[in-house]
Structures are given as structure tokens and as C-alpha cells.
Amino acid sequence: MDSTLVATVYWGGMLVLFFFWAYGIASFALDMKNKIIPGIVQYRRGRRAEAEEREREQERDEREQQLY
């Protein structure tokens, strides 16, 4: 077998593997930017809104208790 053919196949295989490795990293970064991080932000915003609503309801209940 010719050594240049072996080297060409080897480097071609490495190039293909590098392409999929780089594609995986780019895909992960885009998923983080477009799905994961906005999901975390929305979750935290919802938790904060729930806490504020609970606090308002508790204050309203306290005022009602004071009236009676």
C-alpha cells in the first residue's frame, strides 16, 4: 500500500472528525444562547413573579385580619 494513500486517508478522516467536533461545539453554543439561557431567565422571572404575588396576597390577608 502506498504511504501517501495512507496519509491522505488518515488526514481526510481527521478532517471529517474535526468537522463534526467543531459542529458539535457550535451547536452546543447556539443551543445555550437560544434555548437554555432564555429558559433559565424565563424560569427565574416566573419564580420572582410568584414570590411577589405571594407577598401581595399575604399582605392583603394581614390587612383583612386586622380589619376583623
N, CA, C, O and CB atoms as a CASP TS submission, in Angstrom:
PFRMAT TS
TARGET T0000
AUTHOR 0000-0000-0000
METHOD Language model
MODEL 1
PARENT N/A
ATOM      1  N   MET     1       0.854  -1.175   0.000  1.00  0.00           N
ATOM      2  CA  MET     1       0.000   0.000   0.000  1.00  0.00           C
ATOM      3  C   MET     1       0.895   1.232   0.000  1.00  0.00           C
ATOM      4  O   MET     1       1.930   1.262   0.666  1.00  0.00           O
ATOM      5  CB  MET     1      -0.969   0.002   1.226  1.00  0.00           C
ATOM      6  N   ASP     2       0.501   2.204  -0.724  1.00  0.00           N
ATOM      7  CA  ASP     2       1.301   3.412  -0.871  1.00  0.00           C
ATOM      8  C   ASP     2       1.173   4.275   0.381  1.00  0.00           C
ATOM      9  O   ASP     2       0.066   4.457   0.888  1.00  0.00           O
ATOM     10  CB  ASP     2       0.870   4.206  -2.124  1.00  0.00           C
ATOM     11  N   SER     3       2.265   4.800   0.881  1.00  0.00           N
ATOM     12  CA  SER     3       2.246   5.584   2.114  1.00  0.00           C
ATOM     13  C   SER     3       1.510   6.914   1.943  1.00  0.00           C
ATOM     14  O   SER     3       0.943   7.431   2.905  1.00  0.00           O
ATOM     15  CB  SER     3       3.668   5.841   2.586  1.00  0.00           C
ATOM     16  N   THR     4       1.512   7.475   0.725  1.00  0.00           N
ATOM     17  CA  THR     4       0.776   8.724   0.519  1.00  0.00           C
ATOM     18  C   THR     4      -0.729   8.483   0.583  1.00  0.00           C
ATOM     19  O   THR     4      -1.472   9.355   1.033  1.00  0.00           O
ATOM     20  CB  THR     4       1.154   9.354  -0.832  1.00  0.00           C
ATOM     21  N   LEU     5      -1.187   7.320   0.143  1.00  0.00           N
ATOM     22  CA  LEU     5      -2.603   6.988   0.237  1.00  0.00           C
ATOM     23  C   LEU     5      -3.016   6.839   1.691  1.00  0.00           C
ATOM     24  O   LEU     5      -4.076   7.322   2.091  1.00  0.00           O
ATOM     25  CB  LEU     5      -2.911   5.702  -0.538  1.00  0.00           C
ATOM     26  N   VAL     6      -2.190   6.178   2.478  1.00  0.00           N
ATOM     27  CA  VAL     6      -2.480   6.009   3.900  1.00  0.00           C
ATOM     28  C   VAL     6      -2.533   7.370   4.580  1.00  0.00           C
ATOM     29  O   VAL     6      -3.443   7.626   5.369  1.00  0.00           O
ATOM     30  CB  VAL     6      -1.421   5.105   4.575  1.00  0.00           C
ATOM     31  N   ALA     7      -1.585   8.240   4.293  1.00  0.00           N
ATOM     32  CA  ALA     7      -1.558   9.577   4.883  1.00  0.00           C
ATOM     33  C   ALA     7      -2.773  10.389   4.442  1.00  0.00           C
ATOM     34  O   ALA     7      -3.356  11.113   5.249  1.00  0.00           O
ATOM     35  CB  ALA     7      -0.263  10.307   4.498  1.00  0.00           C
ATOM     36  N   THR     8      -3.157  10.279   3.176  1.00  0.00           N
ATOM     37  CA  THR     8      -4.315  11.015   2.670  1.00  0.00           C
ATOM     38  C   THR     8      -5.596  10.540   3.347  1.00  0.00           C
ATOM     39  O   THR     8      -6.429  11.357   3.739  1.00  0.00           O
ATOM     40  CB  THR     8      -4.431  10.855   1.147  1.00  0.00           C
ATOM     41  N   VAL     9      -5.761   9.221   3.489  1.00  0.00           N
ATOM     42  CA  VAL     9      -6.943   8.691   4.164  1.00  0.00           C
ATOM     43  C   VAL     9      -6.949   9.111   5.625  1.00  0.00           C
ATOM     44  O   VAL     9      -7.987   9.486   6.170  1.00  0.00           O
ATOM     45  CB  VAL     9      -6.994   7.158   4.048  1.00  0.00           C
ATOM     46  N   TYR    10      -5.780   9.044   6.253  1.00  0.00           N
ATOM     47  CA  TYR    10      -5.673   9.447   7.664  1.00  0.00           C
ATOM     48  C   TYR    10      -6.075  10.909   7.851  1.00  0.00           C
ATOM     49  O   TYR    10      -6.905  11.221   8.705  1.00  0.00           O
ATOM     50  CB  TYR    10      -4.236   9.228   8.178  1.00  0.00           C
ATOM     51  N   TRP    11      -5.491  11.804   7.057  1.00  0.00           N
ATOM     52  CA  TRP    11      -5.798  13.228   7.194  1.00  0.00           C
ATOM     53  C   TRP    11      -7.226  13.544   6.768  1.00  0.00           C
ATOM     54  O   TRP    11      -7.853  14.444   7.328  1.00  0.00           O
ATOM     55  CB  TRP    11      -4.823  14.056   6.373  1.00  0.00           C
ATOM     56  N   GLY    12      -7.742  12.821   5.795  1.00  0.00           N
ATOM     57  CA  GLY    12      -9.145  13.005   5.406  1.00  0.00           C
ATOM     58  C   GLY    12     -10.075  12.608   6.535  1.00  0.00           C
ATOM     59  O   GLY    12     -11.052  13.303   6.812  1.00  0.00           O
ATOM     60  N   GLY    13      -9.777  11.484   7.193  1.00  0.00           N
ATOM     61  CA  GLY    13     -10.574  11.058   8.343  1.00  0.00           C
ATOM     62  C   GLY    13     -10.501  12.052   9.484  1.00  0.00           C
ATOM     63  O   GLY    13     -11.507  12.356  10.125  1.00  0.00           O
ATOM     64  N   MET    14      -9.306  12.554   9.730  1.00  0.00           N
ATOM     65  CA  MET    14      -9.149  13.548  10.801  1.00  0.00           C
ATOM     66  C   MET    14      -9.920  14.823  10.478  1.00  0.00           C
ATOM     67  O   MET    14     -10.485  15.444  11.378  1.00  0.00           O
ATOM     68  CB  MET    14      -7.660  13.875  11.020  1.00  0.00           C
ATOM     69  N   LEU    15      -9.953  15.221   9.210  1.00  0.00           N
ATOM     70  CA  LEU    15     -10.694  16.410   8.802  1.00  0.00           C
ATOM     71  C   LEU    15     -12.191  16.212   9.021  1.00  0.00           C
ATOM     72  O   LEU    15     -12.877  17.119   9.492  1.00  0.00           O
ATOM     73  CB  LEU    15     -10.410  16.743   7.329  1.00  0.00           C
ATOM     74  N   VAL    16     -12.697  15.029   8.681  1.00  0.00           N
ATOM     75  CA  VAL    16     -14.115  14.736   8.890  1.00  0.00           C
ATOM     76  C   VAL    16     -14.441  14.757  10.378  1.00  0.00           C
ATOM     77  O   VAL    16     -15.444  15.342  10.787  1.00  0.00           O
ATOM     78  CB  VAL    16     -14.489  13.371   8.278  1.00  0.00           C
ATOM     79  N   LEU    17     -13.600  14.122  11.184  1.00  0.00           N
ATOM     80  CA  LEU    17     -13.833  14.117  12.626  1.00  0.00           C
ATOM     81  C   LEU    17     -13.769  15.524  13.204  1.00  0.00           C
ATOM     82  O   LEU    17     -14.560  15.867  14.082  1.00  0.00           O
ATOM     83  CB  LEU    17     -12.816  13.220  13.322  1.00  0.00           C
ATOM     84  N   PHE    18     -12.838  16.342  12.724  1.00  0.00           N
ATOM     85  CA  PHE    18     -12.735  17.721  13.188  1.00  0.00           C
ATOM     86  C   PHE    18     -13.994  18.504  12.827  1.00  0.00           C
ATOM     87  O   PHE    18     -14.474  19.309  13.626  1.00  0.00           O
ATOM     88  CB  PHE    18     -11.494  18.400  12.587  1.00  0.00           C
ATOM     89  N   PHE    19     -14.535  18.273  11.619  1.00  0.00           N
ATOM     90  CA  PHE    19     -15.750  18.966  11.203  1.00  0.00           C
ATOM     91  C   PHE    19     -16.889  18.663  12.170  1.00  0.00           C
ATOM     92  O   PHE    19     -17.575  19.580  12.620  1.00  0.00           O
ATOM     93  CB  PHE    19     -16.142  18.562   9.768  1.00  0.00           C
ATOM     94  N   PHE    20     -17.099  17.386  12.497  1.00  0.00           N
ATOM     95  CA  PHE    20     -18.190  17.039  13.398  1.00  0.00           C
ATOM     96  C   PHE    20     -17.929  17.523  14.816  1.00  0.00           C
ATOM     97  O   PHE    20     -18.874  17.870  15.524  1.00  0.00           O
ATOM     98  CB  PHE    20     -18.410  15.543  13.398  1.00  0.00           C
ATOM     99  N   TRP    21     -16.678  17.555  15.247  1.00  0.00           N
ATOM    100  CA  TRP    21     -16.322  18.082  16.560  1.00  0.00           C
ATOM    101  C   TRP    21     -16.641  19.576  16.630  1.00  0.00           C
ATOM    102  O   TRP    21     -17.249  20.043  17.593  1.00  0.00           O
ATOM    103  CB  TRP    21     -14.825  17.833  16.860  1.00  0.00           C
ATOM    104  N   ALA    22     -16.226  20.324  15.597  1.00  0.00           N
ATOM    105  CA  ALA    22     -16.490  21.768  15.568  1.00  0.00           C
ATOM    106  C   ALA    22     -17.986  22.035  15.454  1.00  0.00           C
ATOM    107  O   ALA    22     -18.501  22.959  16.084  1.00  0.00           O
ATOM    108  CB  ALA    22     -15.741  22.436  14.396  1.00  0.00           C
ATOM    109  N   TYR    23     -18.691  21.228  14.650  1.00  0.00           N
ATOM    110  CA  TYR    23     -20.139  21.383  14.514  1.00  0.00           C
ATOM    111  C   TYR    23     -20.834  21.147  15.851  1.00  0.00           C
ATOM    112  O   TYR    23     -21.775  21.862  16.193  1.00  0.00           O
ATOM    113  CB  TYR    23     -20.689  20.416  13.451  1.00  0.00           C
ATOM    114  N   GLY    24     -20.385  20.164  16.600  1.00  0.00           N
ATOM    115  CA  GLY    24     -20.962  19.879  17.916  1.00  0.00           C
ATOM    116  C   GLY    24     -20.768  21.036  18.885  1.00  0.00           C
ATOM    117  O   GLY    24     -21.686  21.398  19.622  1.00  0.00           O
ATOM    118  N   ILE    25     -19.582  21.611  18.882  1.00  0.00           N
ATOM    119  CA  ILE    25     -19.316  22.742  19.771  1.00  0.00           C
ATOM    120  C   ILE    25     -20.172  23.944  19.377  1.00  0.00           C
ATOM    121  O   ILE    25     -20.744  24.607  20.243  1.00  0.00           O
ATOM    122  CB  ILE    25     -17.819  23.116  19.739  1.00  0.00           C
ATOM    123  N   ALA    26     -20.264  24.231  18.079  1.00  0.00           N
ATOM    124  CA  ALA    26     -21.068  25.362  17.617  1.00  0.00           C
ATOM    125  C   ALA    26     -22.544  25.128  17.919  1.00  0.00           C
ATOM    126  O   ALA    26     -23.250  26.051  18.324  1.00  0.00           O
ATOM    127  CB  ALA    26     -20.863  25.594  16.110  1.00  0.00           C
ATOM    128  N   SER    27     -23.011  23.907  17.724  1.00  0.00           N
ATOM    129  CA  SER    27     -24.411  23.586  18.001  1.00  0.00           C
ATOM    130  C   SER    27     -24.717  23.743  19.491  1.00  0.00           C
ATOM    131  O   SER    27     -25.766  24.271  19.860  1.00  0.00           O
ATOM    132  CB  SER    27     -24.738  22.152  17.539  1.00  0.00           C
ATOM    133  N   PHE    28     -23.807  23.289  20.335  1.00  0.00           N
ATOM    134  CA  PHE    28     -23.982  23.436  21.778  1.00  0.00           C
ATOM    135  C   PHE    28     -24.036  24.911  22.171  1.00  0.00           C
ATOM    136  O   PHE    28     -24.879  25.311  22.974  1.00  0.00           O
ATOM    137  CB  PHE    28     -22.845  22.728  22.530  1.00  0.00           C
ATOM    138  N   ALA    29     -23.144  25.716  21.609  1.00  0.00           N
ATOM    139  CA  ALA    29     -23.118  27.147  21.929  1.00  0.00           C
ATOM    140  C   ALA    29     -24.418  27.819  21.488  1.00  0.00           C
ATOM    141  O   ALA    29     -24.965  28.645  22.220  1.00  0.00           O
ATOM    142  CB  ALA    29     -21.908  27.831  21.253  1.00  0.00           C
ATOM    143  N   LEU    30     -24.912  27.476  20.310  1.00  0.00           N
ATOM    144  CA  LEU    30     -26.159  28.076  19.838  1.00  0.00           C
ATOM    145  C   LEU    30     -27.349  27.611  20.667  1.00  0.00           C
ATOM    146  O   LEU    30     -28.262  28.396  20.926  1.00  0.00           O
ATOM    147  CB  LEU    30     -26.386  27.738  18.367  1.00  0.00           C
ATOM    148  N   ASP    31     -27.355  26.347  21.087  1.00  0.00           N
ATOM    149  CA  ASP    31     -28.425  25.867  21.970  1.00  0.00           C
ATOM    150  C   ASP    31     -28.416  26.633  23.282  1.00  0.00           C
ATOM    151  O   ASP    31     -29.469  27.023  23.788  1.00  0.00           O
ATOM    152  CB  ASP    31     -28.275  24.357  22.237  1.00  0.00           C
ATOM    153  N   MET    32     -27.228  26.848  23.832  1.00  0.00           N
ATOM    154  CA  MET    32     -27.127  27.607  25.082  1.00  0.00           C
ATOM    155  C   MET    32     -27.685  29.008  24.879  1.00  0.00           C
ATOM    156  O   MET    32     -28.464  29.495  25.699  1.00  0.00           O
ATOM    157  CB  MET    32     -25.656  27.675  25.573  1.00  0.00           C
ATOM    158  N   LYS    33     -27.288  29.657  23.789  1.00  0.00           N
ATOM    159  CA  LYS    33     -27.701  31.038  23.536  1.00  0.00           C
ATOM    160  C   LYS    33     -29.197  31.153  23.257  1.00  0.00           C
ATOM    161  O   LYS    33     -29.840  32.092  23.727  1.00  0.00           O
ATOM    162  CB  LYS    33     -26.918  31.608  22.366  1.00  0.00           C
ATOM    163  N   ASN    34     -29.756  30.218  22.505  1.00  0.00           N
ATOM    164  CA  ASN    34     -31.133  30.369  22.033  1.00  0.00           C
ATOM    165  C   ASN    34     -32.168  29.601  22.846  1.00  0.00           C
ATOM    166  O   ASN    34     -33.356  29.909  22.750  1.00  0.00           O
ATOM    167  CB  ASN    34     -31.216  29.933  20.616  1.00  0.00           C
ATOM    168  N   LYS    35     -31.764  28.613  23.643  1.00  0.00           N
ATOM    169  CA  LYS    35     -32.752  27.804  24.362  1.00  0.00           C
ATOM    170  C   LYS    35     -32.509  27.773  25.866  1.00  0.00           C
ATOM    171  O   LYS    35     -33.407  28.080  26.651  1.00  0.00           O
ATOM    172  CB  LYS    35     -32.749  26.394  23.824  1.00  0.00           C
ATOM    173  N   ILE    36     -31.319  27.408  26.259  1.00  0.00           N
ATOM    174  CA  ILE    36     -31.048  27.173  27.677  1.00  0.00           C
ATOM    175  C   ILE    36     -31.077  28.473  28.472  1.00  0.00           C
ATOM    176  O   ILE    36     -31.802  28.577  29.461  1.00  0.00           O
ATOM    177  CB  ILE    36     -29.695  26.486  27.850  1.00  0.00           C
ATOM    178  N   ILE    37     -30.307  29.451  28.055  1.00  0.00           N
ATOM    179  CA  ILE    37     -30.217  30.711  28.802  1.00  0.00           C
ATOM    180  C   ILE    37     -31.563  31.443  28.828  1.00  0.00           C
ATOM    181  O   ILE    37     -31.968  31.901  29.897  1.00  0.00           O
ATOM    182  CB  ILE    37     -29.138  31.617  28.186  1.00  0.00           C
ATOM    183  N   PRO    38     -32.283  31.576  27.688  1.00  0.00           N
ATOM    184  CA  PRO    38     -33.609  32.205  27.778  1.00  0.00           C
ATOM    185  C   PRO    38     -34.572  31.415  28.666  1.00  0.00           C
ATOM    186  O   PRO    38     -35.411  32.008  29.345  1.00  0.00           O
ATOM    187  CB  PRO    38     -34.209  32.354  26.385  1.00  0.00           C
ATOM    188  N   GLY    39     -34.461  30.094  28.667  1.00  0.00           N
ATOM    189  CA  GLY    39     -35.313  29.287  29.537  1.00  0.00           C
ATOM    190  C   GLY    39     -35.034  29.547  31.003  1.00  0.00           C
ATOM    191  O   GLY    39     -35.962  29.634  31.807  1.00  0.00           O
ATOM    192  N   ILE    40     -33.762  29.672  31.359  1.00  0.00           N
ATOM    193  CA  ILE    40     -33.390  29.967  32.745  1.00  0.00           C
ATOM    194  C   ILE    40     -33.894  31.352  33.134  1.00  0.00           C
ATOM    195  O   ILE    40     -34.429  31.537  34.228  1.00  0.00           O
ATOM    196  CB  ILE    40     -31.854  29.877  32.935  1.00  0.00           C
ATOM    197  N   VAL    41     -33.725  32.326  32.238  1.00  0.00           N
ATOM    198  CA  VAL    41     -34.189  33.688  32.523  1.00  0.00           C
ATOM    199  C   VAL    41     -35.697  33.703  32.724  1.00  0.00           C
ATOM    200  O   VAL    41     -36.190  34.347  33.650  1.00  0.00           O
ATOM    201  CB  VAL    41     -33.795  34.650  31.385  1.00  0.00           C
ATOM    202  N   GLN    42     -36.434  33.002  31.869  1.00  0.00           N
ATOM    203  CA  GLN    42     -37.890  32.961  31.993  1.00  0.00           C
ATOM    204  C   GLN    42     -38.302  32.259  33.283  1.00  0.00           C
ATOM    205  O   GLN    42     -39.245  32.691  33.945  1.00  0.00           O
ATOM    206  CB  GLN    42     -38.512  32.253  30.780  1.00  0.00           C
ATOM    207  N   TYR    43     -37.613  31.191  33.643  1.00  0.00           N
ATOM    208  CA  TYR    43     -37.917  30.476  34.884  1.00  0.00           C
ATOM    209  C   TYR    43     -37.710  31.387  36.095  1.00  0.00           C
ATOM    210  O   TYR    43     -38.554  31.438  36.989  1.00  0.00           O
ATOM    211  CB  TYR    43     -37.039  29.213  35.010  1.00  0.00           C
ATOM    212  N   ARG    44     -36.586  32.104  36.122  1.00  0.00           N
ATOM    213  CA  ARG    44     -36.307  32.996  37.254  1.00  0.00           C
ATOM    214  C   ARG    44     -37.307  34.134  37.308  1.00  0.00           C
ATOM    215  O   ARG    44     -37.722  34.544  38.393  1.00  0.00           O
ATOM    216  CB  ARG    44     -34.886  33.555  37.162  1.00  0.00           C
ATOM    217  N   ARG    45     -37.705  34.657  36.136  1.00  0.00           N
ATOM    218  CA  ARG    45     -38.692  35.728  36.091  1.00  0.00           C
ATOM    219  C   ARG    45     -40.033  35.237  36.636  1.00  0.00           C
ATOM    220  O   ARG    45     -40.711  35.959  37.368  1.00  0.00           O
ATOM    221  CB  ARG    45     -38.856  36.252  34.652  1.00  0.00           C
ATOM    222  N   GLY    46     -40.413  34.010  36.277  1.00  0.00           N
ATOM    223  CA  GLY    46     -41.656  33.437  36.777  1.00  0.00           C
ATOM    224  C   GLY    46     -41.620  33.200  38.275  1.00  0.00           C
ATOM    225  O   GLY    46     -42.603  33.465  38.968  1.00  0.00           O
ATOM    226  N   ARG    47     -40.491  32.700  38.786  1.00  0.00           N
ATOM    227  CA  ARG    47     -40.363  32.494  40.229  1.00  0.00           C
ATOM    228  C   ARG    47     -40.449  33.814  40.981  1.00  0.00           C
ATOM    229  O   ARG    47     -41.068  33.889  42.042  1.00  0.00           O
ATOM    230  CB  ARG    47     -39.043  31.790  40.554  1.00  0.00           C
ATOM    231  N   ARG    48     -39.828  34.855  40.436  1.00  0.00           N
ATOM    232  CA  ARG    48     -39.867  36.169  41.076  1.00  0.00           C
ATOM    233  C   ARG    48     -41.301  36.703  41.094  1.00  0.00           C
ATOM    234  O   ARG    48     -41.745  37.265  42.096  1.00  0.00           O
ATOM    235  CB  ARG    48     -38.929  37.161  40.345  1.00  0.00           C
ATOM    236  N   ALA    49     -42.025  36.526  39.983  1.00  0.00           N
ATOM    237  CA  ALA    49     -43.413  36.992  39.916  1.00  0.00           C
ATOM    238  C   ALA    49     -44.286  36.226  40.909  1.00  0.00           C
ATOM    239  O   ALA    49     -45.158  36.816  41.547  1.00  0.00           O
ATOM    240  CB  ALA    49     -43.969  36.834  38.486  1.00  0.00           C
ATOM    241  N   GLU    50     -44.059  34.917  41.045  1.00  0.00           N
ATOM    242  CA  GLU    50     -44.821  34.124  42.018  1.00  0.00           C
ATOM    243  C   GLU    50     -44.545  34.595  43.445  1.00  0.00           C
ATOM    244  O   GLU    50     -45.462  34.682  44.261  1.00  0.00           O
ATOM    245  CB  GLU    50     -44.476  32.629  41.881  1.00  0.00           C
ATOM    246  N   ALA    51     -43.285  34.898  43.741  1.00  0.00           N
ATOM    247  CA  ALA    51     -42.935  35.365  45.081  1.00  0.00           C
ATOM    248  C   ALA    51     -43.598  36.716  45.364  1.00  0.00           C
ATOM    249  O   ALA    51     -44.105  36.943  46.463  1.00  0.00           O
ATOM    250  CB  ALA    51     -41.399  35.475  45.233  1.00  0.00           C
ATOM    251  N   GLU    52     -43.595  37.606  44.378  1.00  0.00           N
ATOM    252  CA  GLU    52     -44.243  38.905  44.570  1.00  0.00           C
ATOM    253  C   GLU    52     -45.743  38.739  44.766  1.00  0.00           C
ATOM    254  O   GLU    52     -46.340  39.429  45.593  1.00  0.00           O
ATOM    255  CB  GLU    52     -43.967  39.826  43.373  1.00  0.00           C
ATOM    256  N   GLU    53     -46.351  37.837  44.019  1.00  0.00           N
ATOM    257  CA  GLU    53     -47.785  37.590  44.161  1.00  0.00           C
ATOM    258  C   GLU    53     -48.103  37.013  45.544  1.00  0.00           C
ATOM    259  O   GLU    53     -49.079  37.415  46.177  1.00  0.00           O
ATOM    260  CB  GLU    53     -48.277  36.632  43.057  1.00  0.00           C
ATOM    261  N   ARG    54     -47.289  36.084  46.004  1.00  0.00           N
ATOM    262  CA  ARG    54     -47.479  35.525  47.352  1.00  0.00           C
ATOM    263  C   ARG    54     -47.363  36.604  48.413  1.00  0.00           C
ATOM    264  O   ARG    54     -48.142  36.643  49.366  1.00  0.00           O
ATOM    265  CB  ARG    54     -46.455  34.415  47.625  1.00  0.00           C
ATOM    266  N   GLU    55     -46.375  37.485  48.237  1.00  0.00           N
ATOM    267  CA  GLU    55     -46.169  38.565  49.212  1.00  0.00           C
ATOM    268  C   GLU    55     -47.368  39.515  49.231  1.00  0.00           C
ATOM    269  O   GLU    55     -47.823  39.924  50.298  1.00  0.00           O
ATOM    270  CB  GLU    55     -44.876  39.350  48.888  1.00  0.00           C
ATOM    271  N   ARG    56     -47.880  39.864  48.041  1.00  0.00           N
ATOM    272  CA  ARG    56     -49.052  40.736  47.976  1.00  0.00           C
ATOM    273  C   ARG    56     -50.266  40.083  48.621  1.00  0.00           C
ATOM    274  O   ARG    56     -51.021  40.741  49.336  1.00  0.00           O
ATOM    275  CB  ARG    56     -49.365  41.096  46.527  1.00  0.00           C
ATOM    276  N   GLU    57     -50.452  38.811  48.375  1.00  0.00           N
ATOM    277  CA  GLU    57     -51.592  38.114  48.954  1.00  0.00           C
ATOM    278  C   GLU    57     -51.461  38.014  50.479  1.00  0.00           C
ATOM    279  O   GLU    57     -52.448  38.139  51.204  1.00  0.00           O
ATOM    280  CB  GLU    57     -51.725  36.715  48.340  1.00  0.00           C
ATOM    281  N   GLN    58     -50.251  37.793  50.946  1.00  0.00           N
ATOM    282  CA  GLN    58     -50.027  37.713  52.392  1.00  0.00           C
ATOM    283  C   GLN    58     -50.309  39.065  53.046  1.00  0.00           C
ATOM    284  O   GLN    58     -50.922  39.121  54.112  1.00  0.00           O
ATOM    285  CB  GLN    58     -48.577  37.259  52.697  1.00  0.00           C
ATOM    286  N   GLU    59     -49.866  40.152  52.416  1.00  0.00           N
ATOM    287  CA  GLU    59     -50.138  41.482  52.965  1.00  0.00           C
ATOM    288  C   GLU    59     -51.640  41.764  52.972  1.00  0.00           C
ATOM    289  O   GLU    59     -52.157  42.352  53.922  1.00  0.00           O
ATOM    290  CB  GLU    59     -49.396  42.563  52.154  1.00  0.00           C
ATOM    291  N   ARG    60     -52.345  41.343  51.907  1.00  0.00           N
ATOM    292  CA  ARG    60     -53.788  41.539  51.846  1.00  0.00           C
ATOM    293  C   ARG    60     -54.484  40.747  52.947  1.00  0.00           C
ATOM    294  O   ARG    60     -55.409  41.249  53.584  1.00  0.00           O
ATOM    295  CB  ARG    60     -54.330  41.129  50.471  1.00  0.00           C
ATOM    296  N   ASP    61     -54.043  39.512  53.173  1.00  0.00           N
ATOM    297  CA  ASP    61     -54.621  38.691  54.247  1.00  0.00           C
ATOM    298  C   ASP    61     -54.378  39.325  55.617  1.00  0.00           C
ATOM    299  O   ASP    61     -55.250  39.312  56.486  1.00  0.00           O
ATOM    300  CB  ASP    61     -54.028  37.267  54.213  1.00  0.00           C
ATOM    301  N   GLU    62     -53.172  39.881  55.794  1.00  0.00           N
ATOM    302  CA  GLU    62     -52.873  40.531  57.079  1.00  0.00           C
ATOM    303  C   GLU    62     -53.782  41.745  57.293  1.00  0.00           C
ATOM    304  O   GLU    62     -54.272  41.969  58.401  1.00  0.00           O
ATOM    305  CB  GLU    62     -51.385  40.961  57.137  1.00  0.00           C
ATOM    306  N   ARG    63     -54.003  42.518  56.242  1.00  0.00           N
ATOM    307  CA  ARG    63     -54.892  43.682  56.356  1.00  0.00           C
ATOM    308  C   ARG    63     -56.325  43.238  56.678  1.00  0.00           C
ATOM    309  O   ARG    63     -57.007  43.861  57.491  1.00  0.00           O
ATOM    310  CB  ARG    63     -54.871  44.512  55.044  1.00  0.00           C
ATOM    311  N   GLU    64     -56.772  42.154  56.029  1.00  0.00           N
ATOM    312  CA  GLU    64     -58.112  41.640  56.306  1.00  0.00           C
ATOM    313  C   GLU    64     -58.226  41.169  57.759  1.00  0.00           C
ATOM    314  O   GLU    64     -59.246  41.394  58.409  1.00  0.00           O
ATOM    315  CB  GLU    64     -58.453  40.487  55.345  1.00  0.00           C
ATOM    316  N   GLN    65     -57.185  40.520  58.260  1.00  0.00           N
ATOM    317  CA  GLN    65     -57.201  40.050  59.640  1.00  0.00           C
ATOM    318  C   GLN    65     -57.275  41.231  60.595  1.00  0.00           C
ATOM    319  O   GLN    65     -57.955  41.161  61.618  1.00  0.00           O
ATOM    320  CB  GLN    65     -55.959  39.195  59.940  1.00  0.00           C
ATOM    321  N   GLN    66     -56.580  42.315  60.269  1.00  0.00           N
ATOM    322  CA  GLN    66     -56.591  43.490  61.142  1.00  0.00           C
ATOM    323  C   GLN    66     -57.950  44.169  61.138  1.00  0.00           C
ATOM    324  O   GLN    66     -58.334  44.786  62.131  1.00  0.00           O
ATOM    325  CB  GLN    66     -55.513  44.482  60.715  1.00  0.00           C
ATOM    326  N   LEU    67     -58.690  44.066  60.026  1.00  0.00           N
ATOM    327  CA  LEU    67     -59.998  44.693  59.969  1.00  0.00           C
ATOM    328  C   LEU    67     -61.018  43.969  60.842  1.00  0.00           C
ATOM    329  O   LEU    67     -61.961  44.592  61.329  1.00  0.00           O
ATOM    330  CB  LEU    67     -60.485  44.741  58.541  1.00  0.00           C
ATOM    331  N   TYR    68     -60.844  42.667  61.047  1.00  0.00           N
ATOM    332  CA  TYR    68     -61.827  41.891  61.789  1.00  0.00           C
ATOM    333  C   TYR    68     -61.423  41.620  63.181  1.00  0.00           C
ATOM    334  O   TYR    68     -62.161  40.972  63.924  1.00  0.00           O
ATOM    335  CB  TYR    68     -62.092  40.625  61.120  1.00  0.00           C
TER
END
